[in-house]
């Protein structure tokens, strides 16, 4: 929207002991030139590099797998 990226990550309550939404968003946000944070179940981030959004989306599964161990 308006040349900016908005990301939102949600993790269901049964998984927040293994992986946290805030951890996922902290890995993804720099890919789009931004930063973010949040709770274990919900996190948000903003960024400035719209061109990198497809790459961030494509790498999401890898980020989740690496954090889940």
PQR file with spaces between the fields and no chain letter, atoms N, CA, C, O and H, PARSE charges and radii, in Angstrom:
ATOM       1  N    UNK     1       0.825   -1.181    0.000 -0.4000 1.5000
ATOM       2  CA   UNK     1       0.000    0.000    0.000 -0.0000 2.0000
ATOM       3  C    UNK     1       0.871    1.248    0.000  0.5500 1.7000
ATOM       4  O    UNK     1       1.758    1.379    0.844 -0.5500 1.4000
ATOM       5  N    UNK     2       0.639    2.138   -0.905 -0.4000 1.5000
ATOM       6  CA   UNK     2       1.352    3.412   -0.994 -0.0000 2.0000
ATOM       7  C    UNK     2       2.874    3.235   -0.962  0.5500 1.7000
ATOM       8  O    UNK     2       3.587    4.026   -0.345 -0.5500 1.4000
ATOM       9  H    UNK     2      -0.081    2.031   -1.591  0.4000 1.0000
ATOM      10  N    UNK     3       3.359    2.189   -1.633 -0.4000 1.5000
ATOM      11  CA   UNK     3       4.797    1.960   -1.700 -0.0000 2.0000
ATOM      12  C    UNK     3       5.422    1.382   -0.449  0.5500 1.7000
ATOM      13  O    UNK     3       6.643    1.419   -0.294 -0.5500 1.4000
ATOM      14  H    UNK     3       2.780    1.546   -2.135  0.4000 1.0000
ATOM      15  N    UNK     4       4.608    0.848    0.445 -0.4000 1.5000
ATOM      16  CA   UNK     4       5.115    0.253    1.680 -0.0000 2.0000
ATOM      17  C    UNK     4       4.590   -1.172    1.813  0.5500 1.7000
ATOM      18  O    UNK     4       3.580   -1.545    1.217 -0.5500 1.4000
ATOM      19  H    UNK     4       3.616    0.818    0.319  0.4000 1.0000
ATOM      20  N    UNK     5       5.299   -1.944    2.602 -0.4000 1.5000
ATOM      21  CA   UNK     5       4.947   -3.340    2.843 -0.0000 2.0000
ATOM      22  C    UNK     5       4.398   -3.475    4.261  0.5500 1.7000
ATOM      23  O    UNK     5       4.931   -2.878    5.196 -0.5500 1.4000
ATOM      24  H    UNK     5       6.120   -1.641    3.086  0.4000 1.0000
ATOM      25  N    UNK     6       3.348   -4.249    4.416 -0.4000 1.5000
ATOM      26  CA   UNK     6       2.820   -4.597    5.735 -0.0000 2.0000
ATOM      27  C    UNK     6       2.788   -6.112    5.844  0.5500 1.7000
ATOM      28  O    UNK     6       2.251   -6.793    4.971 -0.5500 1.4000
ATOM      29  H    UNK     6       2.915   -4.734    3.657  0.4000 1.0000
ATOM      30  N    UNK     7       3.357   -6.627    6.901 -0.4000 1.5000
ATOM      31  CA   UNK     7       3.370   -8.070    7.145 -0.0000 2.0000
ATOM      32  C    UNK     7       2.643   -8.363    8.448  0.5500 1.7000
ATOM      33  O    UNK     7       2.698   -7.578    9.394 -0.5500 1.4000
ATOM      34  H    UNK     7       3.794   -6.073    7.610  0.4000 1.0000
ATOM      35  N    UNK     8       1.971   -9.487    8.484 -0.4000 1.5000
ATOM      36  CA   UNK     8       1.299   -9.937    9.689 -0.0000 2.0000
ATOM      37  C    UNK     8       1.463  -11.457    9.775  0.5500 1.7000
ATOM      38  O    UNK     8       1.262  -12.172    8.793 -0.5500 1.4000
ATOM      39  H    UNK     8       1.926  -10.125    7.715  0.4000 1.0000
ATOM      40  N    UNK     9       1.829  -11.931   10.958 -0.4000 1.5000
ATOM      41  CA   UNK     9       2.023  -13.361   11.172 -0.0000 2.0000
ATOM      42  C    UNK     9       1.190  -13.786   12.365  0.5500 1.7000
ATOM      43  O    UNK     9       1.182  -13.126   13.403 -0.5500 1.4000
ATOM      44  H    UNK     9       1.992  -11.351   11.755  0.4000 1.0000
ATOM      45  N    UNK    10       0.493  -14.892   12.203 -0.4000 1.5000
ATOM      46  CA   UNK    10      -0.266  -15.466   13.302 -0.0000 2.0000
ATOM      47  C    UNK    10       0.146  -16.905   13.540  0.5500 1.7000
ATOM      48  O    UNK    10       0.399  -17.650   12.593 -0.5500 1.4000
ATOM      49  H    UNK    10       0.499  -15.428   11.359  0.4000 1.0000
ATOM      50  N    UNK    11       0.214  -17.295   14.797 -0.4000 1.5000
ATOM      51  CA   UNK    11       0.542  -18.666   15.185 -0.0000 2.0000
ATOM      52  C    UNK    11      -0.557  -19.133   16.142  0.5500 1.7000
ATOM      53  O    UNK    11      -0.905  -18.432   17.092 -0.5500 1.4000
ATOM      54  H    UNK    11       0.008  -16.690   15.567  0.4000 1.0000
ATOM      55  N    UNK    12      -1.089  -20.306   15.883 -0.4000 1.5000
ATOM      56  CA   UNK    12      -2.157  -20.817   16.745 -0.0000 2.0000
ATOM      57  C    UNK    12      -1.621  -21.137   18.148  0.5500 1.7000
ATOM      58  O    UNK    12      -0.443  -21.444   18.328 -0.5500 1.4000
ATOM      59  H    UNK    12      -0.806  -20.876   15.111  0.4000 1.0000
ATOM      60  N    UNK    13      -2.503  -21.055   19.109 -0.4000 1.5000
ATOM      61  CA   UNK    13      -2.128  -21.215   20.515 -0.0000 2.0000
ATOM      62  C    UNK    13      -1.443  -22.546   20.804  0.5500 1.7000
ATOM      63  O    UNK    13      -0.583  -22.617   21.682 -0.5500 1.4000
ATOM      64  H    UNK    13      -3.460  -20.805   18.963  0.4000 1.0000
ATOM      65  N    UNK    14      -1.808  -23.595   20.082 -0.4000 1.5000
ATOM      66  CA   UNK    14      -1.209  -24.902   20.343 -0.0000 2.0000
ATOM      67  C    UNK    14       0.239  -24.999   19.874  0.5500 1.7000
ATOM      68  O    UNK    14       0.927  -25.963   20.209 -0.5500 1.4000
ATOM      69  H    UNK    14      -2.507  -23.537   19.369  0.4000 1.0000
ATOM      70  N    UNK    15       0.713  -24.026   19.109 -0.4000 1.5000
ATOM      71  CA   UNK    15       2.085  -24.056   18.600 -0.0000 2.0000
ATOM      72  C    UNK    15       3.000  -22.993   19.193  0.5500 1.7000
ATOM      73  O    UNK    15       4.205  -23.018   18.943 -0.5500 1.4000
ATOM      74  H    UNK    15       0.155  -23.243   18.837  0.4000 1.0000
ATOM      75  N    UNK    16       2.455  -22.053   19.976 -0.4000 1.5000
ATOM      76  CA   UNK    16       3.276  -20.947   20.464 -0.0000 2.0000
ATOM      77  C    UNK    16       4.365  -21.368   21.443  0.5500 1.7000
ATOM      78  O    UNK    16       5.289  -20.598   21.705 -0.5500 1.4000
ATOM      79  H    UNK    16       1.476  -22.033   20.178  0.4000 1.0000
ATOM      80  N    UNK    17       4.272  -22.565   21.981 -0.4000 1.5000
ATOM      81  CA   UNK    17       5.366  -23.039   22.838 -0.0000 2.0000
ATOM      82  C    UNK    17       6.563  -23.491   21.997  0.5500 1.7000
ATOM      83  O    UNK    17       7.678  -23.575   22.511 -0.5500 1.4000
ATOM      84  H    UNK    17       3.521  -23.191   21.768  0.4000 1.0000
ATOM      85  N    UNK    18       6.343  -23.782   20.715 -0.4000 1.5000
ATOM      86  CA   UNK    18       7.420  -24.227   19.816 -0.0000 2.0000
ATOM      87  C    UNK    18       7.945  -23.110   18.934  0.5500 1.7000
ATOM      88  O    UNK    18       9.143  -23.044   18.660 -0.5500 1.4000
ATOM      89  H    UNK    18       5.437  -23.714   20.298  0.4000 1.0000
ATOM      90  N    UNK    19       7.054  -22.227   18.486 -0.4000 1.5000
ATOM      91  CA   UNK    19       7.437  -21.163   17.565 -0.0000 2.0000
ATOM      92  C    UNK    19       6.563  -19.946   17.839  0.5500 1.7000
ATOM      93  O    UNK    19       5.365  -20.070   18.093 -0.5500 1.4000
ATOM      94  H    UNK    19       6.080  -22.280   18.709  0.4000 1.0000
ATOM      95  N    UNK    20       7.176  -18.776   17.785 -0.4000 1.5000
ATOM      96  CA   UNK    20       6.477  -17.543   18.123 -0.0000 2.0000
ATOM      97  C    UNK    20       6.360  -16.632   16.905  0.5500 1.7000
ATOM      98  O    UNK    20       7.290  -16.510   16.108 -0.5500 1.4000
ATOM      99  H    UNK    20       8.150  -18.676   17.579  0.4000 1.0000
ATOM     100  N    UNK    21       5.210  -16.004   16.781 -0.4000 1.5000
ATOM     101  CA   UNK    21       4.973  -15.097   15.655 -0.0000 2.0000
ATOM     102  C    UNK    21       5.999  -13.967   15.624  0.5500 1.7000
ATOM     103  O    UNK    21       6.451  -13.577   14.548 -0.5500 1.4000
ATOM     104  H    UNK    21       4.454  -16.103   17.428  0.4000 1.0000
ATOM     105  N    UNK    22       6.366  -13.444   16.776 -0.4000 1.5000
ATOM     106  CA   UNK    22       7.359  -12.374   16.843 -0.0000 2.0000
ATOM     107  C    UNK    22       8.708  -12.789   16.281  0.5500 1.7000
ATOM     108  O    UNK    22       9.391  -11.989   15.642 -0.5500 1.4000
ATOM     109  H    UNK    22       5.998  -13.761   17.650  0.4000 1.0000
ATOM     110  N    UNK    23       9.094  -14.037   16.517 -0.4000 1.5000
ATOM     111  CA   UNK    23      10.362  -14.538   15.975 -0.0000 2.0000
ATOM     112  C    UNK    23      10.302  -14.642   14.453  0.5500 1.7000
ATOM     113  O    UNK    23      11.268  -14.318   13.763 -0.5500 1.4000
ATOM     114  H    UNK    23       8.539  -14.687   17.036  0.4000 1.0000
ATOM     115  N    UNK    24       9.178  -15.087   13.945 -0.4000 1.5000
ATOM     116  CA   UNK    24       9.016  -15.194   12.487 -0.0000 2.0000
ATOM     117  C    UNK    24       9.089  -13.810   11.854  0.5500 1.7000
ATOM     118  O    UNK    24       9.792  -13.616   10.862 -0.5500 1.4000
ATOM     119  H    UNK    24       8.393  -15.350   14.506  0.4000 1.0000
ATOM     120  N    UNK    25       8.376  -12.861   12.414 -0.4000 1.5000
ATOM     121  CA   UNK    25       8.328  -11.524   11.826 -0.0000 2.0000
ATOM     122  C    UNK    25       9.690  -10.847   11.896  0.5500 1.7000
ATOM     123  O    UNK    25      10.043  -10.088   10.994 -0.5500 1.4000
ATOM     124  H    UNK    25       7.805  -13.018   13.220  0.4000 1.0000
ATOM     125  N    UNK    26      10.456  -11.104   12.941 -0.4000 1.5000
ATOM     126  CA   UNK    26      11.796  -10.509   13.046 -0.0000 2.0000
ATOM     127  C    UNK    26      12.741  -11.042   11.974  0.5500 1.7000
ATOM     128  O    UNK    26      13.698  -10.363   11.602 -0.5500 1.4000
ATOM     129  H    UNK    26      10.169  -11.720   13.674  0.4000 1.0000
ATOM     130  N    UNK    27      12.485  -12.240   11.478 -0.4000 1.5000
ATOM     131  CA   UNK    27      13.283  -12.797   10.383 -0.0000 2.0000
ATOM     132  C    UNK    27      12.824  -12.257    9.029  0.5500 1.7000
ATOM     133  O    UNK    27      13.649  -12.005    8.151 -0.5500 1.4000
ATOM     134  H    UNK    27      11.708  -12.792   11.781  0.4000 1.0000
ATOM     135  N    UNK    28      11.529  -12.079    8.856 -0.4000 1.5000
ATOM     136  CA   UNK    28      10.978  -11.662    7.564 -0.0000 2.0000
ATOM     137  C    UNK    28      11.094  -10.160    7.316  0.5500 1.7000
ATOM     138  O    UNK    28      11.370   -9.744    6.190 -0.5500 1.4000
ATOM     139  H    UNK    28      10.858  -12.284    9.568  0.4000 1.0000
ATOM     140  N    UNK    29      10.893   -9.354    8.331 -0.4000 1.5000
ATOM     141  CA   UNK    29      10.850   -7.901    8.158 -0.0000 2.0000
ATOM     142  C    UNK    29      12.112   -7.314    7.517  0.5500 1.7000
ATOM     143  O    UNK    29      11.986   -6.465    6.634 -0.5500 1.4000
ATOM     144  H    UNK    29      10.669   -9.692    9.245  0.4000 1.0000
ATOM     145  N    UNK    30      13.302   -7.719    7.911 -0.4000 1.5000
ATOM     146  CA   UNK    30      14.488   -7.154    7.266 -0.0000 2.0000
ATOM     147  C    UNK    30      14.577   -7.445    5.765  0.5500 1.7000
ATOM     148  O    UNK    30      15.218   -6.704    5.018 -0.5500 1.4000
ATOM     149  H    UNK    30      13.404   -8.408    8.628  0.4000 1.0000
ATOM     150  N    UNK    31      13.931   -8.525    5.335 -0.4000 1.5000
ATOM     151  CA   UNK    31      13.939   -8.860    3.909 -0.0000 2.0000
ATOM     152  C    UNK    31      13.233   -7.799    3.076  0.5500 1.7000
ATOM     153  O    UNK    31      13.531   -7.634    1.893 -0.5500 1.4000
ATOM     154  H    UNK    31      13.411   -9.126    5.941  0.4000 1.0000
ATOM     155  N    UNK    32      12.295   -7.078    3.691 -0.4000 1.5000
ATOM     156  CA   UNK    32      11.560   -6.033    2.979 -0.0000 2.0000
ATOM     157  C    UNK    32      11.976   -4.640    3.457  0.5500 1.7000
ATOM     158  O    UNK    32      11.270   -3.656    3.234 -0.5500 1.4000
ATOM     159  H    UNK    32      12.052   -7.212    4.652  0.4000 1.0000
ATOM     160  N    UNK    33      13.124   -4.577    4.114 -0.4000 1.5000
ATOM     161  CA   UNK    33      13.640   -3.296    4.566 -0.0000 2.0000
ATOM     162  C    UNK    33      12.901   -2.709    5.739  0.5500 1.7000
ATOM     163  O    UNK    33      12.726   -1.493    5.821 -0.5500 1.4000
ATOM     164  H    UNK    33      13.697   -5.376    4.295  0.4000 1.0000
ATOM     165  N    UNK    34      12.467   -3.554    6.645 -0.4000 1.5000
ATOM     166  CA   UNK    34      11.699   -3.047    7.773 -0.0000 2.0000
ATOM     167  C    UNK    34      12.030   -3.742    9.067  0.5500 1.7000
ATOM     168  O    UNK    34      13.036   -4.440    9.190 -0.5500 1.4000
ATOM     169  H    UNK    34      12.609   -4.541    6.578  0.4000 1.0000
ATOM     170  N    UNK    35      11.154   -3.533   10.033 -0.4000 1.5000
ATOM     171  CA   UNK    35      11.289   -4.172   11.330 -0.0000 2.0000
ATOM     172  C    UNK    35       9.901   -4.380   11.906  0.5500 1.7000
ATOM     173  O    UNK    35       8.916   -3.814   11.434 -0.5500 1.4000
ATOM     174  H    UNK    35      10.336   -2.965    9.934  0.4000 1.0000
ATOM     175  N    UNK    36       9.851   -5.205   12.933 -0.4000 1.5000
ATOM     176  CA   UNK    36       8.562   -5.474   13.549 -0.0000 2.0000
ATOM     177  C    UNK    36       8.721   -6.312   14.789  0.5500 1.7000
ATOM     178  O    UNK    36       9.834   -6.621   15.214 -0.5500 1.4000
ATOM     179  H    UNK    36      10.652   -5.665   13.317  0.4000 1.0000
ATOM     180  N    UNK    37       7.616   -6.670   15.354 -0.4000 1.5000
ATOM     181  CA   UNK    37       7.612   -7.483   16.556 -0.0000 2.0000
ATOM     182  C    UNK    37       6.190   -7.793   16.945  0.5500 1.7000
ATOM     183  O    UNK    37       5.242   -7.471   16.228 -0.5500 1.4000
ATOM     184  H    UNK    37       6.711   -6.419   15.008  0.4000 1.0000
ATOM     185  N    UNK    38       6.057   -8.423   18.090 -0.4000 1.5000
ATOM     186  CA   UNK    38       4.715   -8.752   18.545 -0.0000 2.0000
ATOM     187  C    UNK    38       4.733   -9.813   19.612  0.5500 1.7000
ATOM     188  O    UNK    38       5.749  -10.060   20.261 -0.5500 1.4000
ATOM     189  H    UNK    38       6.827   -8.685   18.672  0.4000 1.0000
ATOM     190  N    UNK    39       3.612  -10.420   19.774 -0.4000 1.5000
ATOM     191  CA   UNK    39       3.421  -11.448   20.796 -0.0000 2.0000
ATOM     192  C    UNK    39       3.717  -12.832   20.213  0.5500 1.7000
ATOM     193  O    UNK    39       4.070  -12.973   19.043 -0.5500 1.4000
ATOM     194  H    UNK    39       2.787  -10.219   19.247  0.4000 1.0000
ATOM     195  N    UNK    40       3.566  -13.820   21.046 -0.4000 1.5000
ATOM     196  CA   UNK    40       3.793  -15.195   20.601 -0.0000 2.0000
ATOM     197  C    UNK    40       2.780  -15.628   19.549  0.5500 1.7000
ATOM     198  O    UNK    40       3.096  -16.427   18.667 -0.5500 1.4000
ATOM     199  H    UNK    40       3.280  -13.706   21.997  0.4000 1.0000
ATOM     200  N    UNK    41       1.555  -15.096   19.644 -0.4000 1.5000
ATOM     201  CA   UNK    41       0.507  -15.534   18.728 -0.0000 2.0000
ATOM     202  C    UNK    41       0.259  -14.586   17.556  0.5500 1.7000
ATOM     203  O    UNK    41      -0.322  -15.004   16.554 -0.5500 1.4000
ATOM     204  H    UNK    41       1.298  -14.447   20.361  0.4000 1.0000
ATOM     205  N    UNK    42       0.677  -13.332   17.648 -0.4000 1.5000
ATOM     206  CA   UNK    42       0.413  -12.368   16.584 -0.0000 2.0000
ATOM     207  C    UNK    42       1.510  -11.317   16.541  0.5500 1.7000
ATOM     208  O    UNK    42       1.885  -10.755   17.570 -0.5500 1.4000
ATOM     209  H    UNK    42       1.149  -12.992   18.461  0.4000 1.0000
ATOM     210  N    UNK    43       2.026  -11.053   15.337 -0.4000 1.5000
ATOM     211  CA   UNK    43       3.082  -10.060   15.170 -0.0000 2.0000
ATOM     212  C    UNK    43       2.887   -9.313   13.861  0.5500 1.7000
ATOM     213  O    UNK    43       2.321   -9.849   12.908 -0.5500 1.4000
ATOM     214  H    UNK    43       1.722  -11.509   14.501  0.4000 1.0000
ATOM     215  N    UNK    44       3.363   -8.063   13.819 -0.4000 1.5000
ATOM     216  CA   UNK    44       3.250   -7.230   12.635 -0.0000 2.0000
ATOM     217  C    UNK    44       4.576   -6.569   12.336  0.5500 1.7000
ATOM     218  O    UNK    44       5.413   -6.387   13.220 -0.5500 1.4000
ATOM     219  H    UNK    44       3.822   -7.627   14.593  0.4000 1.0000
ATOM     220  N    UNK    45       4.759   -6.207   11.060 -0.4000 1.5000
ATOM     221  CA   UNK    45       5.958   -5.495   10.645 -0.0000 2.0000
ATOM     222  C    UNK    45       5.622   -4.608    9.461  0.5500 1.7000
ATOM     223  O    UNK    45       4.638   -4.825    8.754 -0.5500 1.4000
ATOM     224  H    UNK    45       4.079   -6.355   10.342  0.4000 1.0000
ATOM     225  N    UNK    46       6.450   -3.620    9.267 -0.4000 1.5000
ATOM     226  CA   UNK    46       6.330   -2.755    8.104 -0.0000 2.0000
ATOM     227  C    UNK    46       7.678   -2.666    7.419  0.5500 1.7000
ATOM     228  O    UNK    46       8.718   -2.844    8.054 -0.5500 1.4000
ATOM     229  H    UNK    46       7.250   -3.444    9.841  0.4000 1.0000
ATOM     230  N    UNK    47       7.663   -2.391    6.125 -0.4000 1.5000
ATOM     231  CA   UNK    47       8.897   -2.277    5.368 -0.0000 2.0000
ATOM     232  C    UNK    47       8.743   -1.310    4.219  0.5500 1.7000
ATOM     233  O    UNK    47       7.643   -0.846    3.920 -0.5500 1.4000
ATOM     234  H    UNK    47       6.819   -2.247    5.609  0.4000 1.0000
ATOM     235  N    UNK    48       9.864   -1.009    3.577 -0.4000 1.5000
ATOM     236  CA   UNK    48       9.878   -0.017    2.509 -0.0000 2.0000
ATOM     237  C    UNK    48      10.193   -0.596    1.136  0.5500 1.7000
ATOM     238  O    UNK    48      10.025    0.092    0.130 -0.5500 1.4000
ATOM     239  H    UNK    48      10.757   -1.386    3.820  0.4000 1.0000
ATOM     240  N    UNK    49      10.647   -1.845    1.074 -0.4000 1.5000
ATOM     241  CA   UNK    49      11.100   -2.427   -0.189 -0.0000 2.0000
ATOM     242  C    UNK    49      10.054   -3.392   -0.747  0.5500 1.7000
ATOM     243  O    UNK    49      10.128   -4.602   -0.532 -0.5500 1.4000
ATOM     244  H    UNK    49      10.784   -2.404    1.892  0.4000 1.0000
ATOM     245  N    UNK    50       9.084   -2.838   -1.463 -0.4000 1.5000
ATOM     246  CA   UNK    50       7.984   -3.631   -2.013 -0.0000 2.0000
ATOM     247  C    UNK    50       8.496   -4.696   -2.987  0.5500 1.7000
ATOM     248  O    UNK    50       7.919   -5.779   -3.078 -0.5500 1.4000
ATOM     249  H    UNK    50       9.024   -1.856   -1.638  0.4000 1.0000
ATOM     250  N    UNK    51       9.558   -4.399   -3.701 -0.4000 1.5000
ATOM     251  CA   UNK    51      10.097   -5.349   -4.681 -0.0000 2.0000
ATOM     252  C    UNK    51      10.579   -6.645   -4.034  0.5500 1.7000
ATOM     253  O    UNK    51      10.648   -7.676   -4.704 -0.5500 1.4000
ATOM     254  H    UNK    51      10.027   -3.519   -3.627  0.4000 1.0000
ATOM     255  N    UNK    52      10.909   -6.612   -2.756 -0.4000 1.5000
ATOM     256  CA   UNK    52      11.400   -7.797   -2.044 -0.0000 2.0000
ATOM     257  C    UNK    52      10.290   -8.632   -1.414  0.5500 1.7000
ATOM     258  O    UNK    52      10.563   -9.689   -0.845 -0.5500 1.4000
ATOM     259  H    UNK    52      10.853   -5.775   -2.212  0.4000 1.0000
ATOM     260  N    UNK    53       9.045   -8.174   -1.506 -0.4000 1.5000
ATOM     261  CA   UNK    53       7.937   -8.909   -0.899 -0.0000 2.0000
ATOM     262  C    UNK    53       7.805  -10.335   -1.422  0.5500 1.7000
ATOM     263  O    UNK    53       7.633  -11.253   -0.620 -0.5500 1.4000
ATOM     264  H    UNK    53       8.823   -7.315   -1.968  0.4000 1.0000
ATOM     265  N    UNK    54       7.878  -10.560   -2.742 -0.4000 1.5000
ATOM     266  CA   UNK    54       7.781  -11.955   -3.213 -0.0000 2.0000
ATOM     267  C    UNK    54       8.872  -12.861   -2.628  0.5500 1.7000
ATOM     268  O    UNK    54       8.614  -14.029   -2.336 -0.5500 1.4000
ATOM     269  H    UNK    54       8.018   -9.814   -3.393  0.4000 1.0000
ATOM     270  N    UNK    55      10.073  -12.333   -2.457 -0.4000 1.5000
ATOM     271  CA   UNK    55      11.157  -13.124   -1.868 -0.0000 2.0000
ATOM     272  C    UNK    55      10.844  -13.457   -0.406  0.5500 1.7000
ATOM     273  O    UNK    55      11.054  -14.590    0.029 -0.5500 1.4000
ATOM     274  H    UNK    55      10.282  -11.384   -2.694  0.4000 1.0000
ATOM     275  N    UNK    56      10.351  -12.491    0.342 -0.4000 1.5000
ATOM     276  CA   UNK    56      10.012  -12.720    1.744 -0.0000 2.0000
ATOM     277  C    UNK    56       8.913  -13.779    1.862  0.5500 1.7000
ATOM     278  O    UNK    56       8.985  -14.659    2.719 -0.5500 1.4000
ATOM     279  H    UNK    56      10.180  -11.571   -0.011  0.4000 1.0000
ATOM     280  N    UNK    57       7.919  -13.693    1.017 -0.4000 1.5000
ATOM     281  CA   UNK    57       6.835  -14.683    1.033 -0.0000 2.0000
ATOM     282  C    UNK    57       7.384  -16.063    0.685  0.5500 1.7000
ATOM     283  O    UNK    57       7.031  -17.053    1.326 -0.5500 1.4000
ATOM     284  H    UNK    57       7.860  -12.978    0.320  0.4000 1.0000
ATOM     285  N    UNK    58       8.242  -16.130   -0.323 -0.4000 1.5000
ATOM     286  CA   UNK    58       8.808  -17.410   -0.756 -0.0000 2.0000
ATOM     287  C    UNK    58       9.672  -18.047    0.331  0.5500 1.7000
ATOM     288  O    UNK    58       9.754  -19.273    0.407 -0.5500 1.4000
ATOM     289  H    UNK    58       8.529  -15.325   -0.844  0.4000 1.0000
ATOM     290  N    UNK    59      10.311  -17.247    1.163 -0.4000 1.5000
ATOM     291  CA   UNK    59      11.212  -17.776    2.197 -0.0000 2.0000
ATOM     292  C    UNK    59      10.518  -18.047    3.522  0.5500 1.7000
ATOM     293  O    UNK    59      11.146  -18.545    4.457 -0.5500 1.4000
ATOM     294  H    UNK    59      10.244  -16.251    1.101  0.4000 1.0000
ATOM     295  N    UNK    60       9.241  -17.730    3.617 -0.4000 1.5000
ATOM     296  CA   UNK    60       8.513  -17.875    4.879 -0.0000 2.0000
ATOM     297  C    UNK    60       8.556  -19.303    5.406  0.5500 1.7000
ATOM     298  O    UNK    60       8.823  -19.504    6.591 -0.5500 1.4000
ATOM     299  H    UNK    60       8.730  -17.326    2.858  0.4000 1.0000
ATOM     300  N    UNK    61       8.304  -20.285    4.575 -0.4000 1.5000
ATOM     301  CA   UNK    61       8.322  -21.680    5.035 -0.0000 2.0000
ATOM     302  C    UNK    61       9.703  -22.060    5.564  0.5500 1.7000
ATOM     303  O    UNK    61       9.806  -22.762    6.571 -0.5500 1.4000
ATOM     304  H    UNK    61       8.086  -20.122    3.613  0.4000 1.0000
ATOM     305  N    UNK    62      10.762  -21.608    4.901 -0.4000 1.5000
ATOM     306  CA   UNK    62      12.116  -21.912    5.365 -0.0000 2.0000
ATOM     307  C    UNK    62      12.382  -21.278    6.726  0.5500 1.7000
ATOM     308  O    UNK    62      12.993  -21.898    7.596 -0.5500 1.4000
ATOM     309  H    UNK    62      10.679  -21.038    4.083  0.4000 1.0000
ATOM     310  N    UNK    63      11.928  -20.056    6.906 -0.4000 1.5000
ATOM     311  CA   UNK    63      12.103  -19.365    8.188 -0.0000 2.0000
ATOM     312  C    UNK    63      11.399  -20.124    9.298  0.5500 1.7000
ATOM     313  O    UNK    63      11.961  -20.326   10.374 -0.5500 1.4000
ATOM     314  H    UNK    63      11.431  -19.552    6.200  0.4000 1.0000
ATOM     315  N    UNK    64      10.177  -20.543    9.039 -0.4000 1.5000
ATOM     316  CA   UNK    64       9.411  -21.278   10.043 -0.0000 2.0000
ATOM     317  C    UNK    64      10.094  -22.604   10.378  0.5500 1.7000
ATOM     318  O    UNK    64      10.199  -22.974   11.547 -0.5500 1.4000
ATOM     319  H    UNK    64       9.720  -20.379    8.164  0.4000 1.0000
ATOM     320  N    UNK    65      10.552  -23.306    9.365 -0.4000 1.5000
ATOM     321  CA   UNK    65      11.238  -24.582    9.611 -0.0000 2.0000
ATOM     322  C    UNK    65      12.512  -24.387   10.425  0.5500 1.7000
ATOM     323  O    UNK    65      12.794  -25.176   11.328 -0.5500 1.4000
ATOM     324  H    UNK    65      10.467  -23.006    8.415  0.4000 1.0000
ATOM     325  N    UNK    66      13.280  -23.354   10.119 -0.4000 1.5000
ATOM     326  CA   UNK    66      14.528  -23.135   10.866 -0.0000 2.0000
ATOM     327  C    UNK    66      14.254  -22.752   12.305  0.5500 1.7000
ATOM     328  O    UNK    66      15.010  -23.148   13.193 -0.5500 1.4000
ATOM     329  H    UNK    66      13.051  -22.714    9.386  0.4000 1.0000
ATOM     330  N    UNK    67      13.194  -21.992   12.568 -0.4000 1.5000
ATOM     331  CA   UNK    67      12.860  -21.620   13.938 -0.0000 2.0000
ATOM     332  C    UNK    67      12.242  -22.762   14.719  0.5500 1.7000
ATOM     333  O    UNK    67      12.417  -22.852   15.934 -0.5500 1.4000
ATOM     334  H    UNK    67      12.581  -21.671   11.847  0.4000 1.0000
ATOM     335  N    UNK    68      11.521  -23.635   14.031 -0.4000 1.5000
ATOM     336  CA   UNK    68      10.876  -24.765   14.708 -0.0000 2.0000
ATOM     337  C    UNK    68      11.875  -25.853   15.080  0.5500 1.7000
ATOM     338  O    UNK    68      11.615  -26.695   15.939 -0.5500 1.4000
ATOM     339  H    UNK    68      11.380  -23.562   13.044  0.4000 1.0000
ATOM     340  N    UNK    69      13.032  -25.814   14.407 -0.4000 1.5000
ATOM     341  CA   UNK    69      14.086  -26.763   14.732 -0.0000 2.0000
ATOM     342  C    UNK    69      13.795  -28.094   14.213  0.5500 1.7000
ATOM     343  O    UNK    69      14.588  -29.017   14.401 -0.5500 1.4000
ATOM     344  H    UNK    69      13.243  -25.129   13.709  0.4000 1.0000
